[in-house]
Amino acid sequence: MSTYSKSPKDTTSLPPTSLRYVKYTLLYVLLIPLINWSFIWAPMWEMLPGWAFNPVTIITGLVLVVRDFAQREIGHEVLIAMAVALGLTALAAGPELALASGAAFAISEIVDWLLFTFSKYTLSTRVLLSSALAAPLDTTIFLYGAEMIRDGMFTLPNIVMSIIGKMAGAVVIWWFIRRREKRIA
């Protein structure tokens, strides 16, 4: 399926021979349009005067972490999964939002791909580093594009809450993976 290289310390990969071995890829493909569609209708929450954010930004971190696991399952073909998800986004939320999401994912995917392909770090470290590098890029590009569709999306609170949400999710996943790596070692 793929010539994806993984770290020698990464002993948790399974051969992608059935649907159960691509569960994160399927989750990734479904999460992208669901979260993008949610940006259209979710209300803006005003925390302080002039500081409103979309609550969906808090859960967007799931996509970055799930993408890391999808990439472990199918390697470089994760780009195909992203294209399918963006097609579904275009159907569910419109082509403009799919374009904003696609640009953001393309940039953050390149960061992930480079880190996961060429680094020899443990899985836990790669998950944390890829989120730390990709979250600010992904957030800024997506919210800038979403601003063209819905006013008030490209705001400092939205950017900050999205990055915090993405990193909080990454830290939780990092912690679980790190514990597992220590048990195995």
C-alpha positions in Angstrom: 0.0 0.0 0.0 2.6 2.5 0.9 6.3 2.9 1.3 5.8 5.0 4.4 8.8 4.8 6.7 8.3 4.8 10.4 10.5 5.1 13.3 12.3 1.9 14.4 10.9 2.4 17.9 7.3 2.5 16.5 6.1 -1.0 17.1 2.4 -0.4 17.1 1.8 -0.3 13.3 -0.4 -3.0 11.8 -0.5 -4.0 8.2 -3.3 -2.2 6.4 -5.2 -5.3 5.2 -8.8 -4.6 6.3 -11.1 -1.8 7.3 -10.2 -2.2 11.0 -6.6 -1.3 10.1 -7.8 2.0 8.5 -10.2 3.1 11.3 -8.3 6.4 11.9 -8.3 7.1 8.2 -12.0 6.7 8.0 -12.4 8.9 11.1 -10.2 11.5 9.6 -12.2 11.5 6.3 -15.5 12.0 8.3 -14.2 14.5 10.9 -13.0 17.1 8.3 -16.4 17.7 6.6 -18.2 17.5 10.0 -16.0 20.1 11.6 -16.0 22.3 8.6 -19.8 22.2 8.3 -20.0 23.0 12.0 -18.2 26.3 11.4 -21.1 27.5 9.2 -23.9 27.2 11.8 -22.1 27.2 15.2 -22.8 30.4 17.1 -20.0 32.8 18.1 -19.5 33.0 21.9 -18.6 36.3 23.3 -16.3 35.9 26.3 -15.5 39.6 26.7 -16.6 42.6 24.6 -14.8 42.2 21.3 -13.5 38.7 22.2 -15.8 36.3 20.5 -14.9 32.8 19.3 -16.5 29.9 17.5 -16.7 26.9 20.0 -15.9 24.5 17.1 -12.3 25.8 17.2 -11.8 24.0 20.5 -12.3 20.5 18.9 -10.4 21.1 15.7 -7.3 19.6 17.4 -8.8 16.2 16.9 -8.3 16.4 13.2 -4.6 17.0 13.5 -4.0 14.1 15.9 -6.3 11.8 13.9 -4.4 12.7 10.8 -1.2 11.6 12.5 -2.7 8.2 13.2 -4.2 8.0 9.6 -0.7 8.7 8.2 0.6 5.8 10.3 -2.1 3.6 8.8 -1.8 4.5 5.1 1.4 6.5 4.8 1.6 9.1 2.0 -1.9 8.1 0.8 -3.2 10.3 3.6 -3.2 13.0 0.9 -5.9 11.0 -0.9 -7.9 10.7 2.3 -7.6 14.5 2.7 -8.9 15.0 -0.9 -11.9 12.8 -0.3 -12.7 14.7 2.9 -12.4 18.0 1.1 -14.8 16.7 -1.6 -17.2 15.8 1.2 -16.7 19.3 2.7 -17.5 20.9 -0.6 -20.8 19.0 -0.7 -21.7 19.6 3.0 -20.4 23.2 3.5 -19.7 24.6 0.1 -16.6 24.9 -2.2 -15.4 28.1 -0.5 -15.0 26.5 2.9 -13.5 23.4 1.2 -10.9 25.7 -0.4 -10.1 27.4 2.9 -9.9 24.0 4.6 -7.8 22.5 1.8 -5.3 25.3 1.8 -4.9 25.0 5.6 -4.6 21.2 5.5 -2.2 21.2 2.6 0.3 23.4 4.5 -0.1 21.6 7.8 0.0 18.2 6.0 3.4 19.1 4.5 4.7 19.9 8.0 3.3 16.5 9.3 4.5 14.6 6.3 8.1 16.0 6.7 8.1 15.3 10.5 6.6 11.8 10.2 8.6 10.7 7.2 12.1 12.0 8.1 12.3 12.1 11.9 13.3 9.2 14.0 11.5 10.5 17.1 9.1 8.3 19.0 5.5 8.4 18.0 4.5 10.4 21.1 7.2 13.1 20.3 6.1 13.2 16.6 2.5 13.7 17.6 3.3 16.6 19.9 5.8 18.2 17.6 3.6 17.9 14.5 0.7 19.5 16.4 2.9 22.3 17.7 4.2 23.1 14.3 1.0 22.6 12.3 -1.7 24.1 14.7 -0.7 27.7 14.2 -0.3 27.4 10.5 -3.5 25.4 10.0 -5.5 27.7 12.2 -4.4 31.0 10.7 -4.9 29.8 7.1 -8.3 28.2 7.7 -9.8 31.1 9.7 -8.5 33.6 7.2 -10.3 31.7 4.4 -13.4 31.2 6.6 -13.6 34.9 7.2 -14.4 35.3 3.5 -17.5 33.1 4.0 -18.6 34.2 7.5 -17.7 37.5 9.1 -16.0 37.4 12.5 -14.0 34.1 12.0 -10.5 35.6 11.7 -10.3 37.0 15.2 -7.6 36.8 17.8 -9.8 34.8 20.2 -10.7 32.3 17.4 -7.1 31.9 16.5 -6.0 31.5 20.2 -8.8 29.2 21.2 -8.2 27.0 18.1 -4.5 26.7 18.8 -5.1 26.0 22.5 -7.8 23.4 21.5 -5.5 21.7 19.1 -2.6 21.6 21.5 -4.7 20.4 24.4 -5.9 17.5 22.3 -2.4 16.8 21.2 -1.0 16.9 24.8 -3.7 14.4 26.0 -3.0 12.0 23.1 0.8 12.5 23.6 0.4 11.6 27.3 -1.5 8.3 26.5 0.9 7.3 23.8 3.9 8.2 26.0 2.6 6.0 28.8 2.1 3.1 26.3 5.6 3.6 24.9 7.1 3.4 28.5 5.1 0.2 29.2 6.4 -1.4 26.1 10.0 -0.3 26.6 
